[in-house]
Amino acid sequence: MITSNRRYHIITFGCQMNKADSERMAGILEDMGFAWSEDPNDADLILYNTCTIRDNAEHKVYSYLGRQAKRKHEQPDLTLIVAGCVAQQEGEALLRRVPELDLVMGPQHANRLKDLLTSVFDGNQVVATESVHIMEDITQPRRDSSVTAWVNVIYGCNERCTYCVVPNVRGVEQSRTPEAIRAEMEELGRQGYKEITLLGQNIDAYGRDLRGKTPDSLRSVPIGRHLYNFTDLLYYVHDVPGIERLRFATSHPRYFTERLIRACAELPKVCEHFHIPFQSGDNDVLKAMSRGYTQEKYRRIIDTIRQYMPDASISGDAIVGFPGETEAQFENTLKLVEDIGFDLLNTAAYSPRPGTPAALWSNQLSEEVKSDRLQRLNHLVNIKASERSQRYMGRIEEVLVEAQNSKDTTQVMGRTRGNRLTFFNGDINTLKGQVVKVKITEVRAFSLTGEPLEVRQAVAV
């Protein structure tokens, strides 16, 4: 396969899982001899890693594709790939809509990119969307950061939320073995990475598909539970040398246990930040969504987190305008946000997705109602986030420096343990990857500014 002097460009839409997949595919392409191109119009291969959670994300993909499809008529050697969730959802229909495509591949096939491209370069137009067991990938990802990294621990999703297309496009749950996860983390530690975010669609469901049960001798845990769950994984990987911080996303309230919360409080590398989507503050809406919990259970989870870690940051996801949602039910969501006080909340108006039950229901709400509710929720989110930020004023926070502030090159930027983006004056060349004690002098709803006090040198464990 001749790939010398060929350049590639990847455009990623959507979640952290997609970003992690893009890094893996970039690593494969560079192993094949491709070099990164900043400009897609100078690339010989363009890969769109797509998201289908929201309708507008799909429209963006087709808009981008249209421009490059025209270019391919002038440059026939241009290779066009659509990967990710839109590819999985549309399959061969995508080729009928955009016949200039060379490869359509679902997210389960990210590790097979080299084999699929071999077939493409042999003159075939390829669609890879069949369900497969995800094999371990020995290719080194091309990481976008040299300080922080994502590590997948579980792929797919077994939930059947009535609004969500993810199980249809990402397949069933497939947990990686603890040994494979730790080995990847150890390599990242050797390469100088300081922070790892463990990733999964429902990360606290980790291990349900792995063989084995706990023996009777382990009296500290329920007898007969799965041998490996996510709490066990945290204990297993916590002492990886060189890694200073651990985060994880995304959690499902159905599986979030007190044992997990207690572990996060006990393990010093686990950051005090929890991303737990609640989607709605109304029990009837949650039931219609098939979420498997109540708003009372969600509140108990947050109360337990704050019992063990009073200063923990809480973020989540919420959907407004779900089919049949009444004004009173929407106000229950507002009340939940008011009572909990989220540090960050990702919000969205309900968007019907192909192949989901809720998309076929007759009680759809108007775009005007959904837009109004989204604006009202976002207004409250900003108020509560601003209130939560006030607790940082004058405090000294440990900030892991990740990059230069692109808007002010005299500043660097990083995150607190609670995941607040923080800016302060400094030289990125000397501070990148360092933990700096910063006195907070300015607070905003979703970010902070401060003055550096002390650089703490990382100590390998």
Secondary structure, DSSP 8 states (H G I E B T S, - for coil): ---TT-EEEEEE-SSHHHHHHHHHHHHHHHHTT-EE-SSGGG-SEEEEEE--SSHHHHHHHHHHHHHHHHHHHH-TT-EEEEEEHHHHHHTHHHHHH-TT-SEEE-GGGGGGHHHHHHHHHTT--EEE-S--------S----S-SSEEEEEEEES-----TT--HHHHH-S-EE--HHHHHHHHHHHHHTT--EEEEEETTGGGTTTTSS-B--TT-TTS-TTSBS--HHHHHHHHTT-TT--EEEEE---GGG--HHHHHHHHH-TTB-SEEE---B-S-HHHHHHHT-S--HHHHHHHHHHHHHH-TT-EEEEEEEES-TT--HHHHHHHHHHHHHH--SEEEEEE----TT-GGGG-S----HHHHHHHHHHHHHHHHHHHHHHHGGGTT-EEEEEEEEE-TT-TTEEEEE-TT--EEEEE--HHHHTT-EEEEEEEEE-SSEEEEEEEEEE-----
